[in-house]
Structure formats: structure tokens, C-alpha cells
Amino acid sequence: MRAIAALSLILIVATALHARQQKDDGVILQFQRAADSYAFQHRQTERRGAAPAPAPMVEGAFFTPPVAAALRDRLRAAGCAAAGGQEFVVPRVNSSTEGTSPLPSCMSAALPKLPPELEYRVAGVALLLADAHLHLVVDVLHAALPR
């Protein structure tokens, strides 16, 4: 009887984990499509010969609540942590990436790939999505990394 109960519990947990993984995969796909759309607009502007100047972005446009949760889970599962003891200022969306750091390899392995026009950066415990050519912050994910 205990064996049947234990097996049932294992199946329930496995089913729940599988359902969550499928949901996270859909959320990440949505994020990647938004990133690809941004990159496409960036390329179109460059091809027209105009200086790329994206429309002002708003915080949370890419890191929606479901995306934020999925990325935080991935970073936590990868064991990535922010560097301790450093002072930092988290830049606002549409500001310069100056003073931010490149993404450590531990984090890049856990996050979805981006088109070349975008890059991840770090400011303390915040994960930044930045325009790699314009060096502007496109979105901010606060408290992305445990200390």
C-alpha cells in the first residue's frame, strides 16, 4: 500500500514538473519573439541608413511577470549569484549601460540566447537587457540574482 502511495506521489510531482516546464518553455518563446522583433526593427532602421534610435522603452516590456519568474527560476537553478560587497546603481530603462558588467558565463548558460543586437548585462542583483550597439538599457529585471 505504501509503495502505491509513493508511486502515486512521484507521478503527481513528475506531471506537475512537466506541466510547469511546458509553461516556462512557452513564456521563454514569447520573450525570444519579443527580442527578435526588437532586433528586426533595429536592422530595418540600419538598412534605411538612419541612425538606430529605438522608441523609448518601458520597464517590463520584455521581462513580463511570467518571463521574470521563469528567468529567476533558471538563474536560481543554475546556482548563479551576484557578486557580493560591490556598490552598484541599477540604471533605468532608456539610459546608458555605463557602470554595468558583462554577464558571467554561469548566467549566460542559464538564459535564452539573444539576437546580436541585444545583450544581457548585470548591475548588482539586477539583470539588464541592453541594446548591444547603442549601449542602452532596454529592460531591467530587479532581484534576478540571489546574493
VOGU-3710 file (C-alpha; in Angstrom, 3 decimals, decimal comma):
1> mraiaalsli> 0,000/0,000/0,000  2,853/2,391/0,844  4,560/1,565/-2,429  1,421/2,504/-4,369  1,106/5,783/-2,432  4,776/6,604/-3,029  4,477/5,792/-6,731  1,344/7,940/-6,989  3,143/10,846/-5,328  6,102/10,507/-7,686
11> livatalhar> 3,799/10,503/-10,712  1,915/13,572/-9,462  5,140/15,506/-8,866  6,571/14,457/-12,242  3,377/15,511/-14,017  3,368/18,879/-12,244  7,031/19,486/-13,109  6,404/18,573/-16,741  3,430/20,962/-16,929  5,493/23,782/-15,404
21> qqkddgvilq> 8,350/23,138/-17,834  5,963/23,360/-20,782  4,540/26,632/-19,421  8,063/28,036/-18,906  9,038/26,996/-22,439  6,064/28,957/-23,823  6,960/32,001/-21,740  10,595/31,876/-22,888  9,461/31,541/-26,507  7,349/34,682/-26,047
31> fqraadsyaf> 10,401/36,508/-24,654  12,581/35,361/-27,561  9,977/36,521/-30,087  9,911/39,978/-28,467  13,725/40,106/-28,607  13,712/39,018/-32,262  11,115/41,698/-33,072  13,290/44,362/-31,438  16,320/43,135/-33,397  14,350/43,128/-36,662
41> qhrqterrga> 13,290/46,751/-36,148  16,872/47,640/-35,271  18,157/46,065/-38,506  15,465/47,748/-40,622  16,450/51,149/-39,266  20,133/50,497/-40,001  19,351/49,308/-43,561  17,490/52,543/-44,248  20,686/54,375/-43,412  19,202/56,060/-40,377
51> apapapmveg> 20,917/56,056/-37,033  19,231/53,457/-34,872  17,170/55,274/-32,274  14,590/52,907/-30,833  11,357/54,244/-29,454  11,510/54,808/-25,707  11,082/51,515/-23,885  9,174/50,884/-20,670  10,277/48,636/-17,843  8,638/45,240/-18,022
61> afftppvaaa> 8,122/45,235/-21,779  10,407/42,204/-22,196  10,691/40,966/-18,615  6,959/40,482/-18,101  5,959/38,883/-14,779  5,842/35,339/-16,257  9,189/35,839/-18,037  10,721/37,323/-14,882  9,629/34,317/-12,829  10,967/31,844/-15,403
71> lrdrlraagc> 14,338/33,607/-15,685  14,733/33,909/-11,911  13,998/30,185/-11,596  16,594/29,364/-14,249  19,247/31,520/-12,586  18,483/30,070/-9,158  18,623/26,518/-10,510  21,970/27,257/-12,164  23,376/28,402/-8,813  24,249/31,847/-10,109
81> aaaggqefvv> 24,665/34,591/-7,540  25,521/38,270/-7,708  28,982/39,341/-6,665  28,813/40,398/-3,055  30,163/43,537/-1,475  30,155/45,724/-4,570  28,317/49,014/-4,736  26,117/49,376/-7,766  23,434/51,532/-9,275  20,748/49,910/-11,372
91> prvnsstegt> 20,252/52,065/-14,462  16,776/52,925/-15,649  15,318/51,777/-18,934  16,430/54,041/-21,841  19,627/55,051/-20,006  23,249/54,148/-20,697  24,705/50,778/-19,742  27,764/52,548/-18,343  28,726/51,131/-14,967  27,145/47,738/-15,634
101> splpscmsaa> 29,026/44,459/-16,011  29,082/41,795/-18,702  27,105/38,684/-17,956  29,111/35,950/-16,166  29,227/32,618/-18,004  27,243/30,880/-15,239  24,325/33,160/-16,038  24,611/33,143/-19,810  24,340/29,348/-19,849  21,041/29,552/-17,945
111> lpklppeley> 19,391/32,260/-20,055  17,819/32,180/-23,513  20,002/33,177/-26,442  19,563/36,688/-27,805  19,981/38,180/-31,275  23,285/40,056/-31,732  21,560/43,440/-31,337  20,748/42,630/-27,710  22,820/41,510/-24,758  22,398/40,723/-21,085
121> rvagvallla> 24,256/42,820/-18,534  24,363/42,847/-14,742  24,082/45,642/-12,183  24,323/44,153/-8,689  21,393/41,760/-8,323  19,584/43,137/-11,393  19,667/41,535/-14,823  19,593/44,026/-17,683  18,547/43,580/-21,274  20,579/46,052/-23,316
131> dahlhlvvdv> 20,929/47,212/-26,891  24,430/45,986/-27,722  25,006/48,627/-30,421  23,524/51,690/-28,726  24,601/50,698/-25,196  21,148/51,496/-23,836  19,136/49,624/-21,235  16,049/48,097/-22,853  14,607/46,383/-19,745  15,507/45,652/-16,122
141> lhaalpr> 14,786/42,528/-14,090  15,191/43,551/-10,461  16,230/40,973/-7,854  17,118/38,467/-10,562  20,113/37,115/-8,698  20,350/35,913/-5,136  23,196/37,405/-3,109
//
